[in-house]
Amino acid sequence: MKLEGKAVLITGASRGLGEALMEALARKGARVVGVSRNAGELEAVVSRLRARGYEAHALAADMGDKEAIHPLAGAAAALVGPIDVLIHNASTLGPTPLPLLLDTACEDLGRVLEVNLVGPFRLTKTLAGSMVLRGEGVVVHLTSDAAVAAYPRWGAYGVSKAALEHLGRIWAAELEGTGVRFLNVDPGEMDTRMHRDAIPEADPSTLARPADVAARIVALVESAQVHPSGARLEAARVQVSPSEAA
């Protein structure tokens, strides 16, 4: 997919990988809309991009709030037109330090699932019909190795990401032949605030830079037609040029 002029919606866009994706996609000429609960941080990101001549917009919304989804979709379309690329990056770990399942409150599990799984389902359901009618679209689920490996204390997050991946596979099977593609992308371990919250003792020098990972994810979106819809892909395996990862 050629990204120049495409309308892109990115959730969890105020920092970390979401912020890096905003910049990487804007540099490709996409018209980007970022979503975050942190309105002030997101506005700062958008202001920096606009100062460099890119088209970027900010929408404040909580992906775990059912009532926010339809207004969010409508506002995004009003800003940049029908969405061509939807990237589900917003995510929550739940309480930290990460608890054992036996110590996880039902309400905390419910909140993680609302943000990491149900929110993406609602937003995709709202936007995918338009993609089907136009015969083109890419939906990216940002997942984790916690979706496929059973790490102690990562229960709520791991369950949400495993379900998110399978949701992508089911969407892909149901929309096969429509031109809408679904990718489950594992970004790997990155030097982000979320990673520090989860593993505060980790050495940042051993972690990937969000900008590098964002460049690889953008490359996957551009080559979406090459990959089986619903496939699980690892960003670390994608090769990009130094200029794209700058």
Contacts in CASP RR format, 6 or more apart in sequence:
PFRMAT RR
TARGET T0000
AUTHOR 0000-0000-0000
METHOD contacts of the structure
MODEL  1
MKLEGKAVLITGASRGLGEALMEALARKGARVVGVSRNAGELEAVVSRLR
ARGYEAHALAADMGDKEAIHPLAGAAAALVGPIDVLIHNASTLGPTPLPL
LLDTACEDLGRVLEVNLVGPFRLTKTLAGSMVLRGEGVVVHLTSDAAVAA
YPRWGAYGVSKAALEHLGRIWAAELEGTGVRFLNVDPGEMDTRMHRDAIP
EADPSTLARPADVAARIVALVESAQVHPSGARLEAARVQVSPSEAA
1 84 0 8 1.000
1 85 0 8 1.000
1 136 0 8 1.000
1 137 0 8 1.000
1 138 0 8 1.000
1 221 0 8 1.000
1 222 0 8 1.000
1 224 0 8 1.000
1 225 0 8 1.000
2 222 0 8 1.000
3 25 0 8 1.000
3 28 0 8 1.000
3 29 0 8 1.000
3 30 0 8 1.000
3 85 0 8 1.000
3 218 0 8 1.000
3 221 0 8 1.000
3 222 0 8 1.000
4 28 0 8 1.000
4 29 0 8 1.000
4 30 0 8 1.000
5 29 0 8 1.000
5 30 0 8 1.000
5 31 0 8 1.000
6 29 0 8 1.000
6 30 0 8 1.000
6 31 0 8 1.000
6 84 0 8 1.000
6 85 0 8 1.000
7 30 0 8 1.000
7 31 0 8 1.000
7 33 0 8 1.000
7 76 0 8 1.000
7 77 0 8 1.000
7 80 0 8 1.000
7 81 0 8 1.000
7 82 0 8 1.000
7 83 0 8 1.000
7 84 0 8 1.000
7 85 0 8 1.000
8 25 0 8 1.000
8 30 0 8 1.000
8 31 0 8 1.000
8 32 0 8 1.000
8 33 0 8 1.000
8 80 0 8 1.000
8 83 0 8 1.000
8 84 0 8 1.000
8 85 0 8 1.000
8 86 0 8 1.000
8 87 0 8 1.000
9 32 0 8 1.000
9 33 0 8 1.000
9 34 0 8 1.000
9 35 0 8 1.000
9 76 0 8 1.000
9 83 0 8 1.000
9 85 0 8 1.000
9 86 0 8 1.000
9 87 0 8 1.000
9 123 0 8 1.000
9 127 0 8 1.000
10 18 0 8 1.000
10 21 0 8 1.000
10 22 0 8 1.000
10 25 0 8 1.000
10 32 0 8 1.000
10 33 0 8 1.000
10 34 0 8 1.000
10 35 0 8 1.000
10 87 0 8 1.000
10 89 0 8 1.000
11 34 0 8 1.000
11 35 0 8 1.000
11 36 0 8 1.000
11 63 0 8 1.000
11 87 0 8 1.000
11 88 0 8 1.000
11 89 0 8 1.000
11 90 0 8 1.000
11 120 0 8 1.000
11 123 0 8 1.000
12 18 0 8 1.000
12 34 0 8 1.000
12 35 0 8 1.000
12 36 0 8 1.000
12 63 0 8 1.000
12 89 0 8 1.000
12 90 0 8 1.000
12 91 0 8 1.000
13 19 0 8 1.000
13 21 0 8 1.000
13 22 0 8 1.000
13 34 0 8 1.000
13 35 0 8 1.000
13 36 0 8 1.000
13 42 0 8 1.000
13 45 0 8 1.000
13 58 0 8 1.000
13 89 0 8 1.000
14 36 0 8 1.000
14 37 0 8 1.000
14 38 0 8 1.000
14 40 0 8 1.000
14 41 0 8 1.000
14 42 0 8 1.000
14 45 0 8 1.000
15 38 0 8 1.000
15 41 0 8 1.000
15 45 0 8 1.000
15 192 0 8 1.000
15 193 0 8 1.000
16 190 0 8 1.000
16 192 0 8 1.000
16 193 0 8 1.000
16 194 0 8 1.000
16 210 0 8 1.000
17 89 0 8 1.000
17 142 0 8 1.000
17 187 0 8 1.000
17 190 0 8 1.000
17 192 0 8 1.000
17 210 0 8 1.000
17 213 0 8 1.000
17 214 0 8 1.000
18 87 0 8 1.000
18 89 0 8 1.000
18 210 0 8 1.000
18 214 0 8 1.000
19 45 0 8 1.000
19 210 0 8 1.000
20 209 0 8 1.000
20 210 0 8 1.000
20 211 0 8 1.000
20 213 0 8 1.000
20 214 0 8 1.000
21 87 0 8 1.000
21 89 0 8 1.000
21 214 0 8 1.000
21 217 0 8 1.000
21 218 0 8 1.000
22 32 0 8 1.000
22 34 0 8 1.000
22 45 0 8 1.000
22 46 0 8 1.000
22 49 0 8 1.000
22 56 0 8 1.000
23 49 0 8 1.000
23 54 0 8 1.000
23 211 0 8 1.000
23 214 0 8 1.000
24 211 0 8 1.000
24 214 0 8 1.000
24 215 0 8 1.000
24 217 0 8 1.000
24 218 0 8 1.000
24 244 0 8 1.000
25 32 0 8 1.000
25 85 0 8 1.000
25 218 0 8 1.000
26 32 0 8 1.000
26 49 0 8 1.000
26 52 0 8 1.000
26 54 0 8 1.000
26 55 0 8 1.000
26 56 0 8 1.000
27 54 0 8 1.000
28 218 0 8 1.000
28 222 0 8 1.000
29 54 0 8 1.000
29 55 0 8 1.000
30 55 0 8 1.000
30 85 0 8 1.000
31 55 0 8 1.000
31 57 0 8 1.000
31 79 0 8 1.000
31 80 0 8 1.000
32 49 0 8 1.000
32 54 0 8 1.000
32 55 0 8 1.000
32 56 0 8 1.000
32 57 0 8 1.000
32 80 0 8 1.000
33 56 0 8 1.000
33 57 0 8 1.000
33 58 0 8 1.000
33 59 0 8 1.000
33 76 0 8 1.000
33 79 0 8 1.000
33 80 0 8 1.000
34 42 0 8 1.000
34 45 0 8 1.000
34 46 0 8 1.000
34 56 0 8 1.000
34 57 0 8 1.000
34 58 0 8 1.000
34 59 0 8 1.000
35 42 0 8 1.000
35 59 0 8 1.000
35 60 0 8 1.000
35 61 0 8 1.000
35 63 0 8 1.000
35 72 0 8 1.000
35 76 0 8 1.000
35 90 0 8 1.000
36 42 0 8 1.000
36 58 0 8 1.000
36 60 0 8 1.000
36 61 0 8 1.000
36 90 0 8 1.000
37 60 0 8 1.000
37 61 0 8 1.000
37 62 0 8 1.000
39 58 0 8 1.000
39 60 0 8 1.000
42 58 0 8 1.000
42 59 0 8 1.000
42 60 0 8 1.000
43 58 0 8 1.000
45 56 0 8 1.000
45 58 0 8 1.000
46 56 0 8 1.000
46 57 0 8 1.000
46 58 0 8 1.000
49 56 0 8 1.000
50 56 0 8 1.000
55 80 0 8 1.000
57 76 0 8 1.000
57 79 0 8 1.000
57 80 0 8 1.000
59 72 0 8 1.000
59 75 0 8 1.000
59 76 0 8 1.000
59 79 0 8 1.000
61 68 0 8 1.000
61 69 0 8 1.000
61 71 0 8 1.000
61 72 0 8 1.000
62 68 0 8 1.000
62 115 0 8 1.000
63 69 0 8 1.000
63 90 0 8 1.000
63 114 0 8 1.000
63 115 0 8 1.000
63 119 0 8 1.000
63 120 0 8 1.000
63 123 0 8 1.000
64 111 0 8 1.000
64 114 0 8 1.000
64 115 0 8 1.000
64 118 0 8 1.000
64 119 0 8 1.000
66 118 0 8 1.000
66 119 0 8 1.000
66 122 0 8 1.000
69 119 0 8 1.000
69 122 0 8 1.000
69 123 0 8 1.000
69 126 0 8 1.000
70 126 0 8 1.000
72 123 0 8 1.000
73 83 0 8 1.000
73 123 0 8 1.000
73 126 0 8 1.000
73 127 0 8 1.000
76 83 0 8 1.000
77 83 0 8 1.000
77 130 0 8 1.000
82 130 0 8 1.000
82 131 0 8 1.000
82 134 0 8 1.000
83 127 0 8 1.000
83 130 0 8 1.000
83 131 0 8 1.000
84 131 0 8 1.000
84 136 0 8 1.000
84 137 0 8 1.000
84 138 0 8 1.000
85 137 0 8 1.000
85 138 0 8 1.000
85 139 0 8 1.000
85 140 0 8 1.000
85 221 0 8 1.000
86 123 0 8 1.000
86 124 0 8 1.000
86 127 0 8 1.000
86 138 0 8 1.000
86 139 0 8 1.000
86 140 0 8 1.000
87 139 0 8 1.000
87 140 0 8 1.000
87 142 0 8 1.000
87 217 0 8 1.000
87 221 0 8 1.000
88 120 0 8 1.000
88 123 0 8 1.000
88 124 0 8 1.000
88 139 0 8 1.000
88 140 0 8 1.000
88 141 0 8 1.000
88 142 0 8 1.000
88 164 0 8 1.000
89 142 0 8 1.000
90 115 0 8 1.000
90 116 0 8 1.000
91 115 0 8 1.000
91 116 0 8 1.000
91 142 0 8 1.000
91 157 0 8 1.000
91 160 0 8 1.000
91 194 0 8 1.000
92 111 0 8 1.000
92 112 0 8 1.000
92 115 0 8 1.000
92 116 0 8 1.000
92 157 0 8 1.000
93 112 0 8 1.000
93 156 0 8 1.000
93 157 0 8 1.000
93 194 0 8 1.000
93 197 0 8 1.000
93 198 0 8 1.000
94 108 0 8 1.000
94 111 0 8 1.000
94 112 0 8 1.000
94 156 0 8 1.000
94 157 0 8 1.000
95 104 0 8 1.000
95 105 0 8 1.000
95 108 0 8 1.000
96 197 0 8 1.000
96 198 0 8 1.000
97 153 0 8 1.000
98 153 0 8 1.000
98 154 0 8 1.000
98 155 0 8 1.000
98 157 0 8 1.000
98 198 0 8 1.000
99 108 0 8 1.000
99 153 0 8 1.000
100 152 0 8 1.000
100 153 0 8 1.000
101 155 0 8 1.000
101 156 0 8 1.000
104 155 0 8 1.000
104 156 0 8 1.000
108 156 0 8 1.000
109 156 0 8 1.000
109 159 0 8 1.000
110 156 0 8 1.000
112 156 0 8 1.000
112 157 0 8 1.000
112 159 0 8 1.000
112 160 0 8 1.000
113 156 0 8 1.000
113 159 0 8 1.000
113 160 0 8 1.000
113 163 0 8 1.000
115 160 0 8 1.000
116 157 0 8 1.000
116 160 0 8 1.000
116 161 0 8 1.000
116 164 0 8 1.000
117 160 0 8 1.000
117 163 0 8 1.000
117 164 0 8 1.000
117 167 0 8 1.000
120 141 0 8 1.000
120 164 0 8 1.000
120 167 0 8 1.000
121 167 0 8 1.000
124 139 0 8 1.000
124 171 0 8 1.000
128 139 0 8 1.000
128 171 0 8 1.000
128 175 0 8 1.000
128 180 0 8 1.000
131 137 0 8 1.000
131 139 0 8 1.000
131 178 0 8 1.000
131 179 0 8 1.000
131 180 0 8 1.000
132 175 0 8 1.000
132 178 0 8 1.000
132 179 0 8 1.000
132 180 0 8 1.000
135 178 0 8 1.000
135 179 0 8 1.000
135 180 0 8 1.000
136 179 0 8 1.000
136 180 0 8 1.000
137 179 0 8 1.000
137 180 0 8 1.000
137 181 0 8 1.000
138 180 0 8 1.000
138 181 0 8 1.000
138 182 0 8 1.000
138 183 0 8 1.000
138 221 0 8 1.000
138 224 0 8 1.000
139 168 0 8 1.000
139 171 0 8 1.000
139 180 0 8 1.000
139 181 0 8 1.000
139 182 0 8 1.000
139 183 0 8 1.000
140 182 0 8 1.000
140 183 0 8 1.000
140 185 0 8 1.000
140 217 0 8 1.000
140 220 0 8 1.000
140 221 0 8 1.000
141 164 0 8 1.000
141 165 0 8 1.000
141 167 0 8 1.000
141 168 0 8 1.000
141 182 0 8 1.000
141 183 0 8 1.000
141 184 0 8 1.000
141 185 0 8 1.000
142 185 0 8 1.000
142 187 0 8 1.000
142 217 0 8 1.000
143 161 0 8 1.000
143 164 0 8 1.000
143 165 0 8 1.000
143 184 0 8 1.000
143 185 0 8 1.000
143 186 0 8 1.000
143 232 0 8 1.000
144 157 0 8 1.000
144 158 0 8 1.000
144 161 0 8 1.000
144 186 0 8 1.000
144 187 0 8 1.000
144 188 0 8 1.000
145 186 0 8 1.000
145 188 0 8 1.000
146 154 0 8 1.000
146 155 0 8 1.000
146 157 0 8 1.000
146 158 0 8 1.000
146 161 0 8 1.000
147 158 0 8 1.000
147 161 0 8 1.000
147 162 0 8 1.000
147 164 0 8 1.000
147 165 0 8 1.000
147 186 0 8 1.000
148 162 0 8 1.000
148 165 0 8 1.000
148 232 0 8 1.000
151 158 0 8 1.000
154 198 0 8 1.000
164 184 0 8 1.000
165 184 0 8 1.000
165 232 0 8 1.000
168 182 0 8 1.000
168 184 0 8 1.000
168 230 0 8 1.000
169 182 0 8 1.000
169 184 0 8 1.000
169 230 0 8 1.000
171 182 0 8 1.000
171 230 0 8 1.000
172 181 0 8 1.000
172 182 0 8 1.000
172 228 0 8 1.000
172 229 0 8 1.000
172 230 0 8 1.000
175 182 0 8 1.000
175 229 0 8 1.000
176 229 0 8 1.000
180 229 0 8 1.000
181 224 0 8 1.000
181 225 0 8 1.000
181 227 0 8 1.000
181 229 0 8 1.000
181 230 0 8 1.000
182 229 0 8 1.000
182 230 0 8 1.000
183 220 0 8 1.000
183 221 0 8 1.000
183 224 0 8 1.000
183 227 0 8 1.000
183 229 0 8 1.000
183 230 0 8 1.000
183 231 0 8 1.000
183 233 0 8 1.000
184 230 0 8 1.000
184 231 0 8 1.000
184 232 0 8 1.000
184 233 0 8 1.000
185 217 0 8 1.000
185 220 0 8 1.000
185 233 0 8 1.000
185 234 0 8 1.000
185 235 0 8 1.000
186 232 0 8 1.000
186 233 0 8 1.000
186 234 0 8 1.000
186 235 0 8 1.000
187 208 0 8 1.000
187 213 0 8 1.000
187 217 0 8 1.000
187 235 0 8 1.000
188 208 0 8 1.000
188 213 0 8 1.000
188 234 0 8 1.000
188 235 0 8 1.000
188 236 0 8 1.000
189 195 0 8 1.000
189 202 0 8 1.000
189 206 0 8 1.000
189 207 0 8 1.000
189 208 0 8 1.000
190 207 0 8 1.000
190 208 0 8 1.000
190 209 0 8 1.000
190 210 0 8 1.000
190 213 0 8 1.000
191 204 0 8 1.000
191 207 0 8 1.000
191 208 0 8 1.000
191 209 0 8 1.000
191 210 0 8 1.000
192 210 0 8 1.000
195 202 0 8 1.000
195 207 0 8 1.000
196 202 0 8 1.000
208 236 0 8 1.000
211 245 0 8 1.000
211 246 0 8 1.000
212 240 0 8 1.000
212 245 0 8 1.000
213 235 0 8 1.000
215 240 0 8 1.000
215 244 0 8 1.000
215 245 0 8 1.000
216 235 0 8 1.000
216 236 0 8 1.000
216 238 0 8 1.000
216 240 0 8 1.000
216 245 0 8 1.000
217 235 0 8 1.000
217 238 0 8 1.000
218 244 0 8 1.000
219 238 0 8 1.000
219 240 0 8 1.000
219 244 0 8 1.000
220 227 0 8 1.000
220 233 0 8 1.000
220 235 0 8 1.000
220 238 0 8 1.000
227 233 0 8 1.000
END
